[in-house]
Amino acid sequence: MPSSRAVITGLGIVSAIGIGCDEYFDALLNGQSGVRSLAERTDEGAKPSDEPADLASAHAGLWIGAPIIDFDPKQYVRPRKALKVMCREIQTAFAASQLAIEKAGLESSLPASADSPITPSRVGTVFGGEMYFGPPEDMVEPIQECIESDGQIKVGKFGAAARRGVMPLWMLKYLPNMPACHIGISVNAHGPNNSLILGDVSGPAALIEAISYLNRDLCDVVITGATGTLINSTRMNYRNDLPLPKVADPIANSSRPHSLDSQGVVGGEAATGMVVETAEHASQRGAAVVAQIVACVSRFSPAEVMSHGDRQSSQNGSVGRGSAAAIRLAIDAAFKQAGISAEQIGLIVSHGSGDAELDAAERTALATDLQSVPMIAPMASVGHTGAASGAIGIATAAMVIQRQLIPPPLSADGANDVNLQSKATALEKEFVLCLAHTPEGNATAVILNAPSL
């Protein structure tokens, strides 16, 4: 296990089914789904009405998702002027971190100072993220300036046109390292500050980095997590990397991880914040511990299409995406790090997304000794949240540990070789295994249990 006995003392979740970790988990227990028509979204993102009716019908799977409804960043972001240089993903990350700080009982200690219980140099920040896209409207005027009288676009004009027509600080709103930067500045963290951009495993990778800060005695407290989306207006133009879902009746049941009839991935958006510290430090300040991290590992084994050097095929739905070998390597390494065996796992938090091929790779990795372990798949409720997806899984596992209760799946008609139970059940064994993986062959495995007395 991590040598410093890393523990989670604060959780913050911003998701389509709840803002706040308790609100999120209660929604899971009640079988709620955040999946709906994107016509109902309350942000400025694209809606079905933005596309001609005939095309919107043809692209029906694109126009469903799990948006965060009525999110108001002004409730969380201080100073408010910082909102000018925050895209939505940064705003949700900031909100999630503030919620985590409050849950950890650190709101009176942060921002850190020389006189506070935690000094600035002992606070670190590391977040997982992805490419953040600006809205297409930001570029309309500069592109129009590039159109010649014959209708052709003069590409060479774009640089000067953009300098005139785009807000000077525009790029700061979309840099992938800005969640960690804004959060670090807000709490006056002078310790390590880093950002990891690794797709679905970005959140778990950030947690690994956070634990390393504790193990190397660089920090007493680390704020970590991840933020992402598949339903940003510009990102929706690049949805060819994952198969589109079939629209179910009702729409809320359209995200179907590990289901025999699943056809694609429902997009979502979310952010997760976690406060991580050593068990010793948490004990010294009298903090309540949500869960203990006993293993946190990352492995890579290239998916078939990657081993053939065919990167494009890993993104267009062809056979060979996902790596059961990488997932199994991560699981075995996590068991070794934790000093446990498969028989001690009480729950698997799956990275199942509804992508039939990626879900099958996960099931293959579990088949030898974990096939009968109870499983939940958060993406059934919140969709695929991009870089936040792996962190959402860890946060869900931590809440299961804290409540000692496994939420029911939205539907129990999963594939025959996974154990999706039909109702909420007690966690009967000590350890929870969280998986995350990518189409290319990255995989992470995190094991949590209840804090030691």
Secondary structure, 3 states (H helix, E strand, C coil): CCCCCEEEEEEEEEECCEECHHHHHHHHHCCCCCCEEHHHCCCCCCCHHHCCHHHHHHCHHHHEEECCCCCCHHHCCCCHHHHHHCCHHHHHHHHHHHHHHHHCCCCCCCCCCCCCCCCHHHEEEEEECCCCCCCHHHHHHHHHHCECCCCCECHHHHHHHHHHHCCCCHHHHCCCCHHHHHHHHHCCCCCCEEEECCHHHHHHHHHHHHHHHHHCCCCCEEEEEEEEECCCCCHHHHHHHCCCCCCCCCHHHCCCCCECCCCCCCEEEEEEEEEEEEHHHHHHCCCCCCEEEEEEEEEECCCHHHHCCCCHHHHCCCCCCCCHHHHHHHHHHHHHHHCCCHHHEEEEECCCCCCHHHHHHHHHHHCCCCCCCEEECCHHHHCECHHHHHHHHHHHHHHHHHHCEECCCCCCCECCCCECCCCCEECCCCEEEEEEECCCCEEEEEEEECCCC
